[in-house]
Amino acid sequence: MTVINSNQANSEWLTNALAANNVDTSQTSAITGGVADYSYLDDRLKDSDFWGSKINEFGSYDGATLDMMEWEELKKKKETYS
């Protein structure tokens, strides 16, 4: 498992955080509205020395990685159960 920083995931998180606080996305100059979709990377990276085996093991690039937002959610769950 590899943790990545993703602009798409960051944008998706910000959009959701703004909505949860009843703030319209027009109130920020940040990039909003993104949806993290990494499916296009499966074919692009399947033959790479590093990613090929990880994609085969986990079924996809998305399965083999955690973007920063997913990582934060896992940390919160672990803290809750600890």
C-alpha positions as CSV (number, residue, x, y, z in Angstrom):
1,M,0.0,0.0,0.0
2,T,1.3,3.4,-1.0
3,V,0.0,6.8,0.2
4,I,-0.2,9.5,-2.5
5,N,-1.0,13.2,-2.5
6,S,-3.7,13.8,-5.1
7,N,-5.0,17.2,-6.3
8,Q,-8.2,15.5,-7.4
9,A,-8.7,14.0,-3.9
10,N,-7.9,17.3,-2.3
11,S,-10.4,19.1,-4.5
12,E,-13.1,16.5,-3.7
13,W,-12.4,16.8,0.1
14,L,-12.6,20.6,-0.1
15,T,-15.9,20.5,-2.0
16,N,-17.4,18.2,0.6
17,A,-16.0,20.2,3.6
18,L,-17.4,23.4,2.2
19,A,-20.8,21.8,1.6
20,A,-20.8,20.4,5.2
21,N,-20.3,23.9,6.5
22,N,-22.9,25.5,4.1
23,V,-20.3,27.5,2.3
24,D,-20.8,27.9,-1.5
25,T,-17.8,26.9,-3.6
26,S,-18.0,30.4,-5.3
27,Q,-16.6,31.7,-2.0
28,T,-13.2,30.2,-2.6
29,S,-10.6,30.5,-5.4
30,A,-9.5,26.9,-4.7
31,I,-10.2,24.2,-7.2
32,T,-13.4,22.4,-6.2
33,G,-15.7,19.8,-7.6
34,G,-13.1,17.1,-8.4
35,V,-13.8,13.4,-8.1
36,A,-10.8,11.2,-7.6
37,D,-10.8,8.7,-10.4
38,Y,-7.6,6.8,-11.0
39,S,-8.9,4.1,-13.4
40,Y,-7.0,5.6,-16.4
41,L,-3.7,4.8,-14.6
42,D,-4.3,1.0,-14.6
43,D,-3.4,0.5,-18.2
44,R,-0.7,3.2,-18.1
45,L,1.2,1.8,-15.2
46,K,0.5,-2.0,-15.4
47,D,3.8,-2.7,-17.1
48,S,6.0,-0.5,-14.9
49,D,8.5,-2.2,-12.6
50,F,7.2,-0.6,-9.5
51,W,3.4,-0.3,-10.1
52,G,2.8,-3.5,-12.2
53,S,3.1,-5.9,-9.3
54,K,1.1,-3.7,-7.0
55,I,-1.7,-3.3,-9.5
56,N,-1.8,-7.1,-10.0
57,E,-1.8,-7.7,-6.2
58,F,-4.6,-5.2,-5.4
59,G,-6.5,-5.3,-8.6
60,S,-6.0,-1.6,-9.6
61,Y,-3.9,1.5,-9.1
62,D,-6.7,2.9,-6.9
63,G,-6.7,-0.4,-4.8
64,A,-2.9,-0.2,-4.4
65,T,-2.9,3.4,-3.1
66,L,-4.5,5.6,-0.5
67,D,-4.8,9.2,-1.3
68,M,-4.2,11.6,1.6
69,M,-7.9,11.9,2.4
70,E,-8.4,8.1,2.6
71,W,-5.3,7.9,4.8
72,E,-6.8,10.5,7.2
73,E,-10.0,8.5,7.4
74,L,-8.1,5.3,8.3
75,K,-6.1,7.2,11.0
76,K,-9.3,8.5,12.5
77,K,-10.9,5.0,12.6
78,K,-7.8,3.5,14.2
79,E,-7.8,6.3,16.8
80,T,-11.4,5.6,17.6
81,Y,-10.8,1.9,18.1
82,S,-7.6,2.3,20.0
